[in-house]
Amino acid sequence: MKYGIAIGALLLAVTALYLKTGDPAPSPAGNAWAFLPTPATPIDNPGESVADYLSCLRAADIMMITGHRGGPVPGYPENALETFANTLAYGPMLLEVDVRMTKDGVFILMHDDILDRTTTGFGYVEDATLGEIKTLRLVDDEGTVTAFRVPTLAEALEWAKGRTILQLDVKRGAPIDEVSAFVSQADAQGYAAIIAYTAEDAIKAAAVDPQLTVSAQIMDMQTLDVLVAAGLPKEQLMAWTGLETEREALWRALNAQGISAAWGSLWYLDRQVAASGDAAPFVRLAEGALDVLSSDLHFMAFDSAETVQDTSQAVVGCNAGRQSRAP
């Protein structure tokens, strides 16, 4: 924990320097990322798909933590490369990020459809060009302006390779088949998965590339049957099983089919844990059948899971291809 805090303080100092001098934050090219902290344990998938890597972790009985919107904390805004680096310096985690499209057809990372909350700009993302958006600075959840810029999807994919796995939440206005094709063309199938909320979108995304992993919303096994019957192979799937209600029986049933189960503690369980200070629910989840937990309390969830598992050891093993695929 102390290591993660020290790295974060260093990066904040760099941010302050950029703001003081007025110089733009470095663009992510060449060695411009050299000032960012390196991952505590990089996730470097030797296989062809995210689903395969998750199967390796499942065989090791590991529940991976996902930093929601990249893991924002004070000083680190959501959907920023600098925030991603800060999250991974703490420990090996997945990162959920949001994809939108600019007026000139460029995919960027942005949750909202407007720029007002998370940047120094105003108006709709779809009405702004990439050049206009790149002049803006990102704002953290407390309203503090940082030196950080809005990254493109291309920049995020380039940065993430050999560091982590991205779960791409494709927002309205960004065609999911086009985002899927972009990931495939970038040869990023091993470290980027597409999130789809409807069966139609899941099938559309999966059809682009047989190695592309789709995180499809599956609330019961009947939905899985519908997806498979429509031609979506189980090997391409991970299952998003919602937020509020824990579904241990469903997670075990999905595991039995060779599918990793993801769930979110966002807003509901996270609020309970934050209010009580009791992280025991995260330990309980790590001891169960859940494979991926998305949380806004990602550091606390990671520390809690580590009391019953060794994520870094499993990641090192899966990086080397040493774990067998779960049935």
Secondary structure by P-SEA (a helix, b strand, c coil): caaaaaaaaaaaaaaaaaaaaccccccccccccccccccccccccccccaaaaaaaaaaabbbbbbccccccccccccccaaaaaaaaaacbbbbbbcccccccbbbbbbcccccccccccccccccccaaaaaabbbbcccccccccccccaaaaaaaacccccccccccccccaaaaaaaaaaacccccbbbbbccaaaaaaaaaacccbbbbcccccaaaaaaaaaacccccccccccccccccaaaaaaaaaacbbbbbbcccaaaaaaaaaccaaaaaaaaaccccbbbccaaaaaaaaaaacccaaaaaaaaaaccccccc
